[in-house]
Amino acid sequence: MSETVLVHVRVREECLEAFIEATRENARCSRQEPGVLRFDVLQGTEDPCHFVLVECYRDREAPAAHKATAHYARWRETVEPMMAEPRKGTWYREIPVSGERP
């Protein structure tokens, strides 16, 4: 069963464009990983400094593999000083819908 984390990030306003650029690159690379099913970047419409990263992984081992990649380390190091507050991830489990895989 897949593992999904929603990572909430609040960015300082003066860093918006740089954060978006670094996060796009991280998402592009992350989508190439075999354990990543989905990696989306959402920006708040009411608060453009609030982002949500939607990361869906194939299994429980895939998030650790993701965090071991060079592109993740580069992203983390690049965007850490851009954050207005520490990022927060919340994990979710998939609830199959009738007619879908168990």
PyMOL commands that set and color helices and strands:
alter all, ss='L'
color gray80, all
select helices_A, chain A and resi 13-30+62-67+70-82
alter helices_A, ss='H'
color red, helices_A
select strands_A, chain A and resi 3-10+36-43+50-57+88-93
alter strands_A, ss='S'
color yellow, strands_A
deselect
rebuild
show_as cartoon
